[in-house]
Amino acid sequence: QVQPVESGGGLVQAGGSLRLSCLASSSAFSISAMGWYRQAPGRQRELVAMITTDGTPNVIDSVKGRFIISKDNAKNTVYLQMNNLKPEDTAVYYCVPLRWGWGSRGQGTQVTVSS
């Protein structure tokens, strides 16, 4: 299984926005729901958002109204639009084909939100 490739992280001030992108293999993209996890030092890893193969999105309560997950089937790409970012959103964000779980994650992209 080819690992997905994330991009789009960076340093942003609180209240700002970033859009993360995840390029996945066509095989993974077509048969697996895709998820965005985040991992911050000293905190438990959490699944922030996921989108099913038919495009149904879901996000956790702490980012509802701020984060939007979407995908472009033609580009095998999943996006995470993050608005009104908060310092507690600081983490490494990983794209994961959920059919295969955490071990199939990409290299991650760092998101840092300054107060």
C-alpha positions, 0 to 999 in steps of 0.5 A: 500500500502506497503511503498518502502524502500530506501537505499544507501545514504551517505556522498561522496566528490564532483565528487564521486558516489553513487547508491541508491536502492529502494525495492518496493512491487510487486504489486506497481512495476508491475503496477506503474511507479517509481520515485526518488524525492529529497528534500533539506532544503529551496528548492522545492521538485523535481522529479529527475528521473522516469522509466515506467513499460516497463523500459523507463527512464527519468531524469531531465536536471540538472542530465542528463549525471550523473544520471541513473535510472534502475530497476530489475523486478525480485527483485522489485528494482529500482536503481539510479546510481549517478555519478559526484556528486555535492554539489547541489545534497545534499538532502534526496532522496525518492522513490515513486510509481508514480501511488499513488504519494508523499504520498506513498513514502519511508522513504528516504535516505540522500545524502550529497556531500561535496565540 
